[in-house]
Amino acid sequence: MTRVREPQRYTVNVHRPDDFDEFWSGTLRRVAAVPLRPSFEYVPERSTDEVAVYDVHYDSWEGVRISGWYAVPRPEYLPPPYPALMLLPGYISEPVIPKDWAKRGYAAFAVAPRGKLRSNQRFNPGYPGLLVDNIVDPNTYAYRGFYVDAVRAVETALTRPEVDADRVGLHGSSQGGALTITTAALLPEVIKCGAAGAPYLCAFMDSAKLTHSYPYEEMNEYLRVHPDHEKQMAESVGYFDGLNFAPNIRASMMVYIGLEDDVCPPETGYAVFDAMKCEKELHPYERCGHDAGHFWVMAKVEAFLAGHLRPGAAAEVAE
């Protein structure tokens, strides 16, 4: 008999450490002592008549130098100020230069957290590798710095005089969906909205049991070698689980998932959405996998972000 899958009815089991909030407030206090040292180098050969492109670098957790691409409308094409849109990458994908978003009126920042090609001089666990790098110790787990890198990217964008600090949004899918959730939670006073597709890093332990696809299969492989570490792993990843960040989000959120996703199980997408206490909307797509309904949903994502961030608002006032 074929089992009828009802992912919205699945109950996840996520450990929330008693000191979860203190762990992250302490983390942010520690990194605040690291000078940001932002640099924006104009790249003429990658720019266009409408969009200026910059090669960005800044310092983050433990002084690791992080890179990114920043694309912004030229003022003669569209006058400032601009809303900032942070574009957060998937697990193995590299950030692309976000010129299309800049043409829509955003100061668009595509982030390359530690381990990405242009940010891997001091930290390079590889893919596979990142998910389980020091996974049983929350103090040294790879994602502690990774999450902070996304927060520091927002801070870097806000150093730009053309950016409107009251209009900051987040967008990403898979790992980018996870970073959308964690960054919104870590910067509740700053982030206005976020669109998270197929969110990864939600209900870690459940996800590793629900799917045998990578990256979660890295956890299963680790536990085959170290079966005695399972309890320690569950306790450690509780500090990094999107479900534990979700209640702290104040921004308006959009979550979209594929109901046949064999990478980031839809059960966990429903769970993280349910854990959010903010204004929110969910878009589940039947017969869609890890693409999370990309063909249908992107027009909705663009409308959601535009509705909250109002790109082109300065031009509308000028007219």
C-alpha positions in Angstrom: 0.0 0.0 0.0 1.4 3.4 -1.0 1.7 5.8 2.0 -0.1 9.2 1.4 2.4 11.8 2.5 1.0 14.7 4.5 4.1 16.7 5.4 2.1 19.4 7.1 1.1 16.9 9.8 4.6 15.8 10.6 5.8 16.7 14.1 9.5 17.6 14.3 11.7 17.0 17.3 14.1 19.9 17.7 16.2 20.6 20.8 16.2 24.3 21.8 19.1 25.0 24.2 18.2 26.9 27.3 20.9 29.5 26.5 20.0 29.8 22.8 19.4 33.5 22.9 22.4 34.2 25.1 24.6 32.2 22.8 23.7 34.4 19.9 23.6 37.7 21.7 27.1 36.8 23.0 28.2 35.9 19.5 27.1 39.2 18.1 28.8 41.1 20.9 32.1 39.3 20.2 32.0 40.0 16.5 31.1 43.6 17.1 34.6 44.0 18.5 36.0 43.0 15.1 36.4 46.1 12.8 34.2 45.7 9.7 36.8 47.2 7.3 34.4 47.3 4.4 35.8 47.9 0.9 33.9 48.5 -2.3 36.0 48.4 -5.5 34.3 49.6 -8.6 34.5 47.0 -11.5 34.0 48.9 -14.8 34.2 45.8 -17.0 31.3 44.2 -15.1 29.2 47.4 -14.9 26.6 48.7 -17.5 25.1 52.0 -18.4 22.3 51.4 -15.9 24.2 49.5 -13.1 27.4 50.0 -11.2 29.1 46.8 -9.9 31.5 46.6 -7.0 33.7 43.9 -5.6 33.1 43.9 -1.9 35.2 42.7 1.1 34.6 42.9 4.8 35.9 41.3 8.0 33.7 38.9 10.0 33.8 36.2 12.7 37.4 35.5 13.9 38.6 38.1 11.4 37.9 36.0 8.3 37.7 38.3 5.2 34.5 37.8 3.3 33.6 38.7 -0.2 30.5 39.6 -2.2 29.2 41.4 -5.2 27.3 44.7 -4.9 25.3 46.1 -7.8 23.4 49.4 -7.6 21.5 51.6 -10.1 23.5 54.5 -11.5 21.9 57.7 -10.1 21.2 59.0 -13.5 19.3 55.8 -14.3 17.4 55.8 -11.0 18.1 58.3 -8.2 18.8 57.1 -4.6 18.1 56.2 -1.9 17.7 52.5 -2.7 16.4 49.6 -0.6 19.0 47.0 0.2 18.3 43.4 -1.0 20.7 40.8 0.5 20.9 37.7 -1.8 22.0 34.7 0.1 23.6 31.6 -1.6 22.8 27.9 -1.6 25.0 25.2 -0.2 27.2 24.6 -3.3 26.3 27.6 -5.4 28.4 30.7 -5.8 26.8 34.1 -5.7 26.2 35.8 -9.0 26.5 39.5 -9.7 23.0 40.7 -9.0 22.6 43.2 -11.9 19.1 42.2 -12.7 17.9 43.1 -9.2 19.8 46.4 -9.3 18.0 47.3 -12.6 14.8 46.8 -10.6 15.9 49.6 -8.2 17.6 47.6 -5.4 21.1 48.1 -3.9 21.7 44.4 -4.3 24.4 42.5 -2.4 25.2 38.9 -3.3 27.0 37.5 -0.3 29.8 34.8 -0.4 30.1 33.5 3.2 33.2 31.7 4.4 34.1 28.6 2.3 32.8 30.1 -0.9 35.4 30.5 -3.7 36.3 34.1 -3.0 36.1 33.7 0.8 38.0 30.5 1.4 41.5 31.6 2.0 41.3 30.8 5.8 38.3 28.5 5.9 37.7 25.8 3.3 36.0 22.7 4.5 34.7 21.8 1.0 31.4 20.4 -0.3 30.7 17.9 1.1 32.2 19.0 4.4 30.7 22.3 5.5 27.6 20.8 7.2 29.6 18.5 9.5 32.7 20.7 10.1 33.0 20.7 14.0 29.3 19.8 14.2 29.4 18.5 17.7 30.8 21.7 19.2 28.5 24.8 18.9 31.4 27.1 19.8 33.5 26.0 16.8 30.8 24.7 14.4 31.2 26.1 10.9 27.8 27.6 10.7 28.5 29.9 13.7 30.8 32.0 11.5 28.7 31.4 8.4 25.6 32.9 10.0 27.6 35.8 11.3 29.0 36.4 7.8 25.4 37.1 6.6 24.8 39.5 9.4 28.0 41.4 8.7 27.0 41.6 5.1 23.9 43.6 6.1 26.1 45.8 8.2 28.4 46.3 5.3 25.6 47.3 2.9 24.4 49.8 5.5 27.7 51.7 5.3 26.7 52.8 1.8 25.2 56.3 1.7 22.8 55.4 -1.1 21.1 52.7 0.9 17.9 53.4 2.9 18.4 51.7 6.3 14.7 51.4 6.8 14.2 49.2 3.7 16.4 46.1 4.0 15.2 42.7 2.7 16.6 39.2 2.4 16.1 36.5 -0.3 17.5 33.1 -0.9 16.7 29.4 -1.4 17.9 26.2 0.2 20.9 27.4 2.3 19.9 30.9 1.2 16.5 30.2 2.7 18.1 29.2 5.9 20.3 32.4 6.0 17.2 34.4 5.3 15.6 33.0 8.4 18.6 33.3 10.7 19.6 36.8 9.5 16.1 38.1 10.0 16.1 36.6 13.5 19.5 38.0 14.4 18.7 41.5 13.1 15.0 41.9 14.1 15.2 45.7 14.3 16.8 46.0 10.8 15.2 43.5 8.5 11.9 44.5 6.9 11.1 41.4 4.9 12.5 38.1 3.8 11.6 35.5 1.1 12.9 32.0 2.0 12.7 29.2 -0.5 13.1 25.5 0.4 14.7 26.4 3.7 17.7 24.3 4.7 19.1 23.9 8.2 15.6 23.4 9.7 15.0 20.4 12.0 18.5 19.1 11.3 18.1 15.7 12.9 14.6 15.0 11.4 15.9 16.1 8.0 18.7 13.6 8.1 16.2 10.8 8.8 13.6 12.0 6.2 16.0 12.2 3.3 19.2 10.5 2.2 20.2 13.2 -0.2 23.1 15.6 0.3 23.9 17.7 2.1 22.0 16.0 5.0 23.5 12.7 4.1 26.8 14.2 5.5 25.3 13.9 8.9 24.3 10.3 8.4 27.8 9.4 7.1 29.3 11.1 10.1 27.1 9.1 12.5 28.0 5.9 10.8 31.6 6.5 11.8 30.7 8.1 15.2 27.4 6.6 16.3 28.1 7.6 19.9 28.0 11.3 18.9 24.3 11.5 18.0 23.2 13.0 21.3 26.0 15.5 21.2 25.2 16.4 17.6 21.5 17.0 18.4 22.4 19.3 21.3 24.9 21.2 19.2 22.8 21.8 16.1 20.0 23.1 18.3 21.9 26.4 18.4 21.8 26.6 14.6 18.3 25.2 13.8 16.1 27.5 11.8 13.1 26.5 14.0 14.8 28.0 17.0 15.5 31.3 15.2 12.0 31.5 13.7 10.1 32.9 16.7 12.5 35.8 17.0 11.7 37.1 13.5 9.7 40.4 13.4 10.0 41.0 9.6 7.3 40.0 7.2 8.2 36.6 5.8 7.4 34.6 2.7 8.2 30.8 2.6 7.9 28.6 -0.4 8.5 24.9 -0.7 8.2 22.0 -3.1 6.1 19.1 -1.7 8.4 16.5 -3.4 11.6 18.1 -2.2 14.1 15.2 -1.4 16.9 17.6 -0.3 15.1 19.8 2.2 12.0 17.8 3.3 8.7 19.8 3.1 7.9 18.5 6.6 10.6 20.9 7.9 9.4 23.8 5.7 6.0 23.5 7.3 7.5 23.3 10.7 9.7 26.4 10.4 6.8 28.4 8.9 4.6 27.3 11.9 7.3 28.4 14.3 7.3 32.0 12.9 5.2 34.5 14.9 5.5 37.3 12.4 3.4 38.4 9.5 3.9 35.5 7.1 2.7 33.7 4.0 3.4 30.1 2.7 3.4 28.9 -0.8 3.6 25.0 -1.2 3.9 23.6 -4.7 2.8 20.1 -5.7 5.0 18.0 -8.0 7.9 20.3 -7.3 11.2 19.3 -5.7 14.1 21.4 -4.5 13.3 24.1 -7.0 10.4 24.9 -4.7 8.1 25.9 -7.5 10.6 28.4 -9.0 8.8 28.7 -12.3 5.6 29.8 -10.6 6.8 31.5 -7.5 9.4 34.0 -8.6 6.8 36.5 -9.8 5.3 36.3 -6.3 8.7 36.7 -4.7 9.4 39.8 -6.7 6.0 41.2 -5.9 6.4 40.4 -2.2 9.8 42.1 -2.0 8.7 45.1 -4.0 5.6 45.5 -1.9 7.7 45.8 1.3 10.9 47.4 0.0 9.4 49.8 -2.7 12.3 49.9 -5.2 12.1 53.1 -7.3 10.3 55.0 -4.5 12.7 57.9 -4.8 12.0 58.2 -8.5 8.2 58.0 -7.8 8.5 61.0 -5.4 10.6 62.9 -7.9 7.9 62.5 -10.6 
